[in-house]
Amino acid sequence: MTLSAKHVCAIVATAFCSLAFTIGSIASIVVMLAFDEHALIVNWVAVEFKNATVTIDKDFCVVHLYVEDKGNCREAQAALNVIPPNRSHLLELTDACNGTTIEANERSLMSEHNPPLLKLGYFLSLGHNGAQRHGDYIVTNPTPTWARVLCGEDLDEEVRRITMYVTLAIVFALFSLVCCTLNAIAIVHMVYVDAAHSSLMQFDVLRRLVSQISWGRSGGEQPTAKE
């Protein structure tokens, strides 16, 4: 069996469409895994400590503080002290014991940690006048404490990474769409060409039949079809 150009075109377009769909699916899975993996930046700067120095040398940083989950959040929070770099006063922690400031991905981090954690709260590297407070923060607590820092530069890097993944997925999706469109055009073209060819063959048979009937009625010799 000899394949015509239109059949070859349809087969090639179908192969490209299948390949593009496969690549697009894989890219989508990669993006979902990327969002899941990088949805929460985990940067532990001190773990299981009772007295630690947290150094902040970047802008717009947030320091999250946790203790082991023993149901004693308020007690551990009350005993916690945070002294800023100027050593002028104790920092007031933004409360997290009520759980209203904890996102779902952070809850997963806390529950999957060994041991499971309770979030006491967080503080910012900003002064009351909005100025950055770089330097060493002293954190003390009779209960073993964990500290996680998230800064503006980390968020910028994370946004760039996620943007790259999303752009990659969009490119593959567009490639898949173009290939599938070409495939559909090729199939439609093939169907219409075959239908037109079939109609021409039927018309030729009908023309010959009419010609034979006409020659029969006139008593003439029937013409023979040329090879």
N, C-alpha and C positions, 0 to 999 in steps of 0.2 A: 504494500500500500504506500503510495507516494503522498506525502503531506504537502498541501498547498501553502503559499505564503501566509494566507490568513489564518490557517490552522497553527502554523509555527508561531505567528504573532500572538495568538490567543494563549498558547501553551507557555510562551516566554512571559507574557504579562501575568498569567496565573502564578507562575513560579515566583516572580518578583513580588507579587501581592502577598503570597504566603510568607515569603522571607521577611517582607516589611512588617507584616502583622506579628510575626514571631519576635522580631527585634523590638518592635514597639511595646509588645507585652513585657518582654524582659526589662526594657527601660522603665516601664511603669512600675514594675516590681522593685527595681533598684531605687526609684524615687521614693516609693512608700517606705522601704527599709531605711533610706537616708533620713526621711522625716522622723521615723520612729527612733532611729539611733541618735540623731543629733537634735531631737526635740528639746532635750535638756542638757546643758553643758555642765559636766561634773568636774569641778576643779577643787579637790580637797586640799586645803593649805595647812590644815592641822587636824589630826585624828586622835580621838580618845585621850584628850588632854585635860588637865585641871588648871594649868597655867600656860598660856601660849602667847606668842607675839605674832600678830598678823600684819604683814607689811603690805601697804597699798602704795604702788608707784604709778598707777594708771588713773585715768579720769572715769568718773561716773561708775563707781564700783558699788556692789551690794554684797555684804557679808551675811550669809545665812548660817544660823547656829542651831545645832541639834544635840539631843541627848538620847541615850538608849530608852526605848519605849518600855517604861515600867509604870505608865499611868500617872507619873508625878510631874507633869509639865509645869504647873503653876509653882510648885515647890522649887524645881530646878531653875525656873525663870527668875524667881525672887532672889535666889542666891547668886545669880550671874552678874558679873561686873565687867563693863567695857570702858576702858580708859583711852581717850583719843590721844593723838600725837602731842598736843600741847599740854597734856596732863592737868588741865584746868578743872575738869569736872567728870562725872560719870555720864556716859551716853545712855539715852533712853532707847530701849529696844522697841521696834514695832512689833506688837503682839501677834503671835501665830498660834497660840495655844487653843484658840477657839476654832481653828481650822479654816476660817473663811478666806484667808489669803494664800491658801495652798492649792496649786493647780493639780490636775489629775496626773500629769507626768511626774510631778514631784512626789505625789503620794506613792506612785509606783517605786520611785527611787528609795523612799523611806521604808516601804514595806519589804522590798527585796534586799535591802542592805542587811549585812550580818555584823552585828545584831540589828533588828528593826529599830528605826529611829523615830523620835518625836521632834517636831520643829518648835523651838522656843520663840524664834522671831528673827529679825534681821535689822541691820543698820546700814546707813549710806555713808559714802565718803564725801559728803557735802556738809558744809557748815550752814548755820542759820541764814547767812547772807548769800548762799549759793556758791561760795568759793570751794574749790577742791581742797580736801584735807589729806594730803599725802603724808606718809610716814608710818610709824609703828603703832599699832593698836594693841593694847594689852588686854587679853580676855582671861578672866579667872572664874572658876566655878568648882565647888566641892565635888560636883557630879561630873564624871568623864563626858567631855563635850567634843563635837565635831564641827569644823568650820569649812564652809564652801564659799568661794568668791566668784562673782560674775561681774565682769567689767564691760564698758561700752565697746572696746576694741574686740572683745570676744564675740559680742553680738554682731558687729559688722562683718567679721570673718564668717560667722555662721550664716548670715544673710547671703553673702557672696557664694558660699558653698551650695546652699539650697537653691539659689537662683540658677547656678550652673546645672544642677540636676534637673530642674524644671525645664530649662531651655533645651537640654538634651532630649527630654521626653517629648517636648513639642515638636522638635525637628524630626524625630522618628515618626511621630503621629502624622505630620504633614507628608513625609515620604511615603508612609503607608497609604494615606488618602490619595495621593497622586497615582501611585501604582495601581490601586484598586479602581480608580477612575479610568485609567488606561485599559485595564483589564475589561471593565464593563463596556467601554467603547469598542474594543476588539471583538468581544462576544456579540454585541449588537450588530456590528458591521458584518460579521460572519453570518449571522442569522438572516439579515436582510439580503446579503449577496446570494446565499443559498436559496432563499425564497424567490428572488428575482430570476435566478438561473432555472429553478423549477418551473416558474411561470413561462419563461421563454421556451422551455422544452415542451410544455403542454400546448403552447400556442403553435409551435412548429408541427406537432402531431395533428392538431386540429386543422392547420393549413393544408397539410398533405391529404388529410381525409376529405376535406372540401374539394381539393383539386382532383382527387380520384373520383369522387361522385360526379363532378362536373364533366370530366372526360368520359365517364361511363354513359352519361345521358346523351352526349353528343356523338357517341359511337366511335370516337377517335381512339388512338392508341395511348395507353396510360404512360405518362412520363416516368422514367426510372430515376431514383435518387442517385445523385452523383456522390461518389466516395470522397 
